[in-house]
């Protein structure tokens, strides 16, 4: 969330940012400021009454010591009324604080000045392209390539669980595992500490990274235990240090984690969800950075470059998009998407998002660092997919397929696969 002081001082900027992000009710900013003013005024009144109560308590002691019990009793009666008033004020303060906190959770992050203003994906900017996409007409979509031999079994997955939960079989299961190992090995070689994270989180964790209140409809819930199945490793990994104060010298902190991920993807239908294009359960290696505020945007660029290097290693053509305000998300201040070229489908498919959240998540999680003067300040958090597997697998199957119907294995994966070709 944003700092309430920042919202008060830059109310017009925050409301414009909400409009730029497509939020329909910027008036929530005015509601918040009004509630905050009432809360701060009541805090002052309550403090004045507490001070008066303390002063009167000292006076009572003096009068009792002087034997002036009748005068003391009058003040005791008055202070009893003061305590009732203070108790009532404290209840009002709790109610106002809850209302204020709820409103703050509904205000999105403010985009960085370098983010293009736009309201749809058509207004994203192409930041970079790499490689020459294959456009031969003989290249098949990945689902046609694997379904005949059952190497990805969508039908049995739907039978066992439901649509969007496929089985990976034989060499494609091995390809998945090879990619996970390759991604994790390279991450640890580049300074990321590997974590094996829980696959389920509680409500505080989901709130901390901004999944709620915003994306509840896309998350799988376990009501009996009040857990959420993670939509990305970002959630447990970023919450790893929730409610902690880190030493400044420990920053930056880099983490990498592989997890399965679960997303409802409500309303998904049509040709864009065929095969591995959009699943309810998928695998992903996620990177999280916890950094000093002064370095956050440099860290974003290095995170983007690292994610791009994985696609270059795999020799898969891709493009990097700088996301516009309306397509970047509620919590991000700046975001890049990496899209691979699908030669079988002749279109671009997202495989990574690299985002800077500023202090937005940290303030929700109370994740701070200690400054030289012993004061504390919020860290800044970033994350990026490195990479999401389903569409990388699809891109390899389509990019590396040969005219005889087999699939060559990218050179960097051959040590993990134990072969240079997948025979389908």
C-alpha positions as CSV (number, residue, x, y, z in Angstrom):
1,X,0.0,0.0,0.0
2,X,1.0,3.6,-0.3
3,X,2.0,5.7,2.7
4,X,-1.0,7.7,3.9
5,X,1.1,10.8,4.3
6,X,2.1,10.5,0.6
7,X,-1.6,10.1,-0.3
8,X,-2.5,13.3,1.6
9,X,0.3,15.3,0.1
10,X,-0.1,14.1,-3.5
11,X,-3.9,13.3,-3.6
12,X,-4.3,14.6,-7.2
13,X,-1.3,12.5,-8.4
14,X,-2.7,9.4,-6.8
15,X,-6.1,9.9,-8.3
16,X,-4.7,10.4,-11.7
17,X,-2.6,7.3,-11.3
18,X,-5.8,5.4,-10.5
19,X,-7.4,6.7,-13.6
20,X,-4.3,5.7,-15.6
21,X,-4.5,2.2,-14.2
22,X,-8.2,1.9,-15.1
23,X,-9.5,2.0,-11.6
24,X,-13.1,3.2,-11.7
25,X,-13.3,4.9,-8.3
26,X,-10.6,7.5,-7.6
27,X,-12.9,9.2,-5.2
28,X,-11.7,6.6,-2.7
29,X,-8.7,8.9,-2.2
30,X,-10.9,11.6,-0.9
31,X,-12.8,9.2,1.3
32,X,-9.5,8.0,2.8
33,X,-8.2,11.5,3.4
34,X,-11.5,12.4,5.2
35,X,-11.3,9.3,7.4
36,X,-7.7,9.9,8.1
37,X,-8.4,13.5,9.2
38,X,-11.1,12.3,11.5
39,X,-8.7,9.6,12.9
40,X,-5.9,12.1,13.5
41,X,-8.2,14.6,15.1
42,X,-9.6,12.0,17.4
43,X,-6.1,10.8,18.3
44,X,-5.2,14.3,19.4
45,X,-8.4,14.6,21.5
46,X,-7.8,11.2,23.1
47,X,-4.2,12.2,23.9
48,X,-5.4,15.4,25.5
49,X,-7.9,13.6,27.7
50,X,-5.2,11.0,28.7
51,X,-2.9,13.8,29.7
52,X,-5.7,15.5,31.7
53,X,-6.5,12.2,33.4
54,X,-2.9,11.7,34.4
55,X,-2.7,15.2,35.7
56,X,-5.8,14.8,37.7
57,X,-4.5,11.4,39.1
58,X,-1.5,13.3,40.5
59,X,-3.8,15.9,42.0
60,X,-5.9,13.2,43.7
61,X,-2.7,11.8,45.3
62,X,-1.8,15.3,46.6
63,X,-5.2,16.0,48.0
64,X,-5.4,12.6,49.7
65,X,-2.0,13.2,51.3
66,X,-3.3,16.5,52.6
67,X,-6.4,14.9,54.0
68,X,-8.7,16.7,51.6
69,X,-10.8,13.6,50.8
70,X,-13.9,15.5,49.8
71,X,-12.1,17.5,47.1
72,X,-10.3,14.4,46.0
73,X,-13.6,12.5,45.6
74,X,-14.9,15.2,43.3
75,X,-11.9,14.8,41.1
76,X,-12.2,11.0,41.2
77,X,-15.7,11.3,40.0
78,X,-14.6,13.6,37.2
79,X,-11.7,11.3,36.1
80,X,-14.0,8.3,36.1
81,X,-16.1,10.2,33.4
82,X,-12.8,11.0,31.6
83,X,-11.9,7.3,31.5
84,X,-15.3,6.4,30.0
85,X,-14.8,9.1,27.4
86,X,-11.3,7.8,26.6
87,X,-12.6,4.3,26.3
88,X,-15.3,5.4,23.9
89,X,-12.8,7.4,21.8
90,X,-10.5,4.3,21.6
91,X,-13.3,2.2,20.2
92,X,-14.1,5.0,17.6
93,X,-10.3,5.1,16.8
94,X,-10.2,1.4,16.2
95,X,-13.3,1.6,13.9
96,X,-11.8,4.6,12.0
97,X,-8.4,2.8,11.6
98,X,-10.1,-0.3,10.3
99,X,-12.0,1.8,7.8
100,X,-8.9,3.7,6.8
101,X,-6.8,0.6,6.4
102,X,-9.5,-1.0,4.2
103,X,-9.6,2.1,1.9
104,X,-5.8,2.1,1.7
105,X,-5.8,-1.5,0.4
106,X,-8.1,-0.3,-2.4
107,X,-5.6,2.3,-3.8
108,X,-3.1,0.9,-6.4
109,X,0.6,1.7,-6.7
110,X,1.6,4.9,-8.5
111,X,3.3,4.1,-11.9
112,X,6.9,5.3,-12.4
113,X,7.3,8.4,-14.6
114,X,8.9,6.2,-17.3
115,X,5.8,4.0,-17.7
116,X,3.7,4.8,-20.8
117,X,0.1,5.9,-20.1
118,X,-2.4,3.6,-21.8
119,X,-5.5,1.5,-21.1
120,X,-5.0,-1.7,-23.1
121,X,-2.3,-4.2,-24.2
122,X,-2.2,-2.4,-27.6
123,X,-0.6,0.5,-25.9
124,X,2.4,-1.4,-24.4
125,X,5.7,-0.4,-25.9
126,X,8.1,-2.9,-27.5
127,X,11.3,-2.3,-25.5
128,X,13.5,-4.9,-27.2
129,X,13.4,-7.8,-29.7
130,X,15.8,-10.7,-30.0
131,X,16.1,-13.4,-32.6
132,X,14.3,-14.0,-35.8
133,X,10.9,-15.8,-35.5
134,X,10.4,-18.9,-37.6
135,X,7.3,-18.5,-39.8
136,X,7.3,-21.7,-41.9
137,X,3.8,-22.9,-42.6
138,X,4.7,-26.5,-41.9
139,X,5.3,-25.9,-38.2
140,X,2.5,-27.3,-36.1
141,X,1.1,-26.0,-32.8
142,X,2.5,-27.9,-29.9
143,X,-0.8,-29.6,-29.1
144,X,-0.9,-31.2,-32.5
145,X,2.7,-32.3,-32.1
146,X,2.2,-34.1,-28.8
147,X,-1.4,-35.2,-28.4
148,X,-1.2,-38.1,-30.9
149,X,1.4,-39.9,-28.8
150,X,0.0,-38.8,-25.5
151,X,3.2,-37.0,-24.4
152,X,0.9,-34.2,-22.9
153,X,-2.4,-35.8,-22.0
154,X,-5.0,-33.2,-21.6
155,X,-8.0,-35.6,-21.7
156,X,-6.8,-37.7,-18.8
157,X,-5.9,-34.6,-16.9
158,X,-9.4,-33.3,-17.3
159,X,-10.7,-36.7,-16.2
160,X,-8.6,-36.8,-13.1
161,X,-9.0,-33.2,-12.1
162,X,-10.5,-30.9,-14.7
163,X,-9.6,-28.8,-17.7
164,X,-6.3,-27.0,-17.4
165,X,-4.6,-29.8,-15.4
166,X,-2.6,-31.8,-18.0
167,X,-0.3,-34.8,-17.5
168,X,3.2,-34.5,-18.8
169,X,4.4,-37.9,-20.0
170,X,7.8,-39.4,-20.9
171,X,10.2,-37.0,-22.6
172,X,8.0,-34.0,-22.1
173,X,8.0,-34.7,-18.3
174,X,11.8,-34.9,-18.5
175,X,11.9,-31.7,-20.5
176,X,9.9,-29.9,-17.7
177,X,12.4,-31.3,-15.1
178,X,15.4,-30.3,-17.2
179,X,14.1,-26.7,-17.6
180,X,13.5,-26.4,-13.8
181,X,17.0,-27.7,-13.1
182,X,18.6,-25.4,-15.7
183,X,16.7,-22.3,-14.4
184,X,17.5,-23.0,-10.7
185,X,21.2,-23.9,-11.4
186,X,21.7,-20.7,-13.4
187,X,19.9,-18.6,-10.7
188,X,22.1,-19.9,-7.9
189,X,25.2,-19.4,-10.0
190,X,24.1,-15.7,-10.4
191,X,23.8,-15.0,-6.7
192,X,20.2,-16.0,-5.9
193,X,19.7,-18.1,-2.8
194,X,17.4,-21.1,-3.5
195,X,14.3,-21.5,-1.3
196,X,11.9,-24.4,-1.3
197,X,8.7,-22.6,-0.3
198,X,5.3,-23.7,1.0
199,X,2.7,-24.2,-1.7
200,X,-0.1,-22.8,0.5
201,X,-0.3,-19.4,2.3
202,X,-2.5,-17.7,4.8
203,X,-4.5,-14.6,4.3
204,X,-1.9,-12.3,5.8
205,X,0.6,-13.5,3.2
206,X,-1.8,-13.1,0.3
207,X,-2.6,-9.6,1.5
208,X,1.1,-8.8,1.9
209,X,2.0,-9.2,-1.7
210,X,-1.3,-7.7,-3.0
211,X,-3.2,-10.8,-4.1
212,X,-6.0,-9.7,-1.8
213,X,-8.1,-7.6,-2.0
214,X,-7.6,-7.6,-5.8
215,X,-7.2,-11.1,-7.2
216,X,-9.3,-13.4,-4.9
217,X,-11.4,-14.7,-7.9
218,X,-8.2,-16.0,-9.5
219,X,-7.0,-17.9,-6.4
220,X,-7.8,-21.4,-5.3
221,X,-9.0,-21.4,-1.6
222,X,-9.0,-24.0,1.1
223,X,-11.8,-22.6,3.3
224,X,-11.5,-25.2,6.1
225,X,-7.9,-24.3,6.8
226,X,-8.1,-20.7,5.6
227,X,-5.3,-21.2,3.1
228,X,-4.8,-20.1,-0.5
229,X,-3.0,-22.2,-3.1
230,X,-0.2,-20.0,-4.3
231,X,-0.6,-18.4,-7.7
232,X,3.2,-17.8,-7.8
233,X,6.2,-18.4,-5.6
234,X,6.3,-14.6,-5.2
235,X,3.7,-14.8,-2.4
236,X,5.5,-17.1,0.0
237,X,9.0,-16.0,-0.9
238,X,8.4,-12.2,-0.5
239,X,6.6,-12.9,2.8
240,X,9.6,-14.8,4.0
241,X,10.8,-11.7,5.9
242,X,7.4,-10.2,6.7
243,X,7.3,-8.2,10.0
244,X,11.1,-8.1,10.1
245,X,13.7,-5.3,10.3
246,X,16.7,-6.2,8.1
247,X,20.2,-4.8,8.4
248,X,21.1,-2.3,5.7
249,X,24.3,-4.2,5.0
250,X,22.3,-7.3,4.2
251,X,20.7,-5.6,1.2
252,X,20.2,-6.6,-1.5
253,X,18.7,-10.0,-0.9
254,X,18.0,-12.3,-3.9
255,X,15.9,-15.5,-3.7
256,X,15.0,-18.1,-6.3
257,X,12.2,-20.7,-5.9
258,X,10.6,-23.4,-8.0
259,X,7.0,-24.1,-7.3
260,X,3.8,-25.4,-9.0
261,X,1.3,-22.5,-9.2
262,X,-2.5,-22.5,-9.3
263,X,-4.7,-19.9,-10.9
264,X,-8.4,-20.0,-11.8
265,X,-8.0,-17.9,-14.9
266,X,-11.8,-17.2,-14.7
267,X,-13.5,-16.6,-18.0
268,X,-10.7,-18.2,-20.1
269,X,-11.9,-19.7,-23.3
270,X,-11.3,-20.0,-27.1
271,X,-8.2,-20.6,-29.2
272,X,-5.9,-18.7,-26.8
273,X,-6.3,-21.3,-24.1
274,X,-5.6,-24.4,-26.3
275,X,-2.8,-26.7,-25.2
276,X,-0.3,-25.2,-22.8
277,X,-1.3,-21.6,-23.5
278,X,-3.2,-21.1,-20.3
279,X,-3.5,-23.6,-17.5
280,X,-4.9,-23.8,-14.0
281,X,-1.8,-25.6,-12.6
282,X,1.6,-24.9,-14.0
283,X,5.3,-24.8,-12.9
284,X,7.5,-21.8,-12.6
285,X,10.8,-20.6,-11.3
286,X,10.4,-17.2,-9.6
287,X,13.0,-14.7,-8.6
288,X,12.5,-12.2,-5.7
289,X,14.7,-9.2,-4.8
290,X,14.6,-7.3,-1.6
291,X,16.6,-4.1,-2.1
292,X,17.5,-0.6,-0.9
293,X,15.1,2.0,-2.3
294,X,17.9,3.9,-4.1
295,X,18.8,0.8,-6.2
296,X,15.3,-0.5,-7.0
297,X,15.0,0.6,-10.6
298,X,18.5,-0.5,-11.5
299,X,17.7,-3.8,-9.9
300,X,14.6,-4.1,-12.2
301,X,16.8,-3.6,-15.3
302,X,19.2,-6.3,-14.2
303,X,16.3,-8.6,-13.4
304,X,14.9,-8.1,-16.9
305,X,18.3,-8.7,-18.5
306,X,18.7,-11.9,-16.5
307,X,15.3,-13.2,-17.5
308,X,16.1,-12.4,-21.1
309,X,19.4,-14.2,-20.9
310,X,17.6,-17.5,-20.2
311,X,15.7,-17.2,-23.4
312,X,18.9,-16.3,-25.2
313,X,20.5,-19.4,-23.8
314,X,17.5,-21.5,-25.1
315,X,17.8,-19.6,-28.4
316,X,14.1,-18.8,-28.5
317,X,13.1,-15.6,-30.2
318,X,11.5,-13.1,-27.9
319,X,10.4,-9.6,-27.4
320,X,10.3,-7.4,-24.2
321,X,7.4,-5.1,-23.6
322,X,7.3,-2.1,-21.3
323,X,3.8,-2.4,-19.9
324,X,1.5,0.7,-20.0
325,X,-0.3,1.9,-16.9
326,X,-3.6,0.1,-17.7
327,X,-2.0,-3.3,-18.4
328,X,0.7,-3.4,-15.6
329,X,-1.3,-4.5,-12.6
330,X,-2.5,-3.1,-9.3
331,X,0.7,-3.4,-7.3
332,X,3.5,-2.6,-9.7
333,X,5.2,0.7,-10.2
334,X,6.9,-0.5,-13.4
335,X,6.7,-3.8,-15.2
336,X,8.2,-5.6,-18.2
337,X,6.7,-8.6,-19.9
338,X,8.9,-11.1,-21.9
339,X,7.1,-12.9,-24.8
340,X,8.4,-15.8,-26.8
341,X,7.5,-16.3,-30.4
342,X,5.2,-19.3,-31.0
343,X,6.1,-20.5,-34.5
344,X,3.3,-23.0,-34.5
345,X,0.7,-20.5,-33.5
346,X,2.4,-17.5,-35.2
347,X,1.9,-15.2,-32.2
348,X,3.7,-13.9,-29.1
349,X,3.1,-15.6,-25.7
350,X,4.1,-14.2,-22.3
351,X,6.6,-16.3,-20.3
352,X,7.8,-13.7,-17.7
353,X,6.9,-10.6,-16.0
354,X,9.6,-8.5,-14.2
355,X,8.2,-6.0,-11.8
356,X,9.2,-3.3,-9.3
357,X,6.7,-2.7,-6.5
358,X,8.6,0.0,-4.7
359,X,7.6,0.0,-1.0
360,X,4.0,-1.0,-1.9
361,X,4.3,-4.7,-0.8
362,X,6.8,-3.9,2.0
363,X,4.4,-1.5,3.7
364,X,1.7,-4.2,3.7
365,X,4.2,-6.7,5.2
366,X,5.9,-4.2,7.5
367,X,9.2,-5.3,5.9
368,X,11.8,-2.7,6.8
369,X,15.6,-2.1,7.1
370,X,17.6,-0.2,9.7
371,X,19.3,3.0,8.5
372,X,22.6,4.4,9.8
373,X,20.7,6.8,12.2
374,X,18.9,3.7,13.7
375,X,15.6,4.8,12.1
376,X,13.8,2.3,10.0
377,X,12.5,2.6,6.4
378,X,10.6,0.3,4.0
379,X,12.6,-1.9,1.7
380,X,11.7,-2.1,-2.0
381,X,10.6,-5.5,-3.5
382,X,10.8,-6.9,-7.0
383,X,10.1,-10.2,-8.7
384,X,10.3,-11.8,-12.0
385,X,9.5,-15.2,-13.6
386,X,12.6,-17.0,-14.7
387,X,10.7,-18.6,-16.3
388,X,7.1,-19.9,-16.4
389,X,7.3,-23.3,-17.9
390,X,4.2,-24.2,-20.0
391,X,4.8,-21.6,-22.7
392,X,8.5,-22.2,-22.7
393,X,7.8,-25.9,-23.3
394,X,5.4,-25.0,-26.0
395,X,7.9,-22.6,-27.6
396,X,10.6,-25.3,-27.6
397,X,8.3,-27.9,-29.1
398,X,7.3,-25.4,-31.9
399,X,10.6,-23.7,-32.4
400,X,12.7,-26.8,-32.4
401,X,10.5,-29.2,-34.3
402,X,11.8,-30.7,-37.4
403,X,10.0,-31.6,-40.6
404,X,10.1,-35.3,-39.7
405,X,8.0,-34.6,-36.6
406,X,10.7,-34.8,-34.0
407,X,12.0,-32.0,-31.7
408,X,15.6,-31.0,-31.3
409,X,16.7,-30.4,-27.7
410,X,18.3,-26.9,-27.0
411,X,22.0,-27.3,-26.5
412,X,21.9,-26.0,-22.9
413,X,19.3,-28.6,-22.0
414,X,21.1,-31.6,-23.5
415,X,23.1,-32.4,-20.4
416,X,19.9,-32.6,-18.4
417,X,17.9,-34.5,-21.0
418,X,20.7,-36.9,-21.9
419,X,19.8,-36.6,-25.6
420,X,19.8,-34.1,-28.4
421,X,16.4,-35.0,-29.8
422,X,12.9,-35.8,-28.6
423,X,11.4,-38.4,-30.9
424,X,7.6,-38.0,-31.0
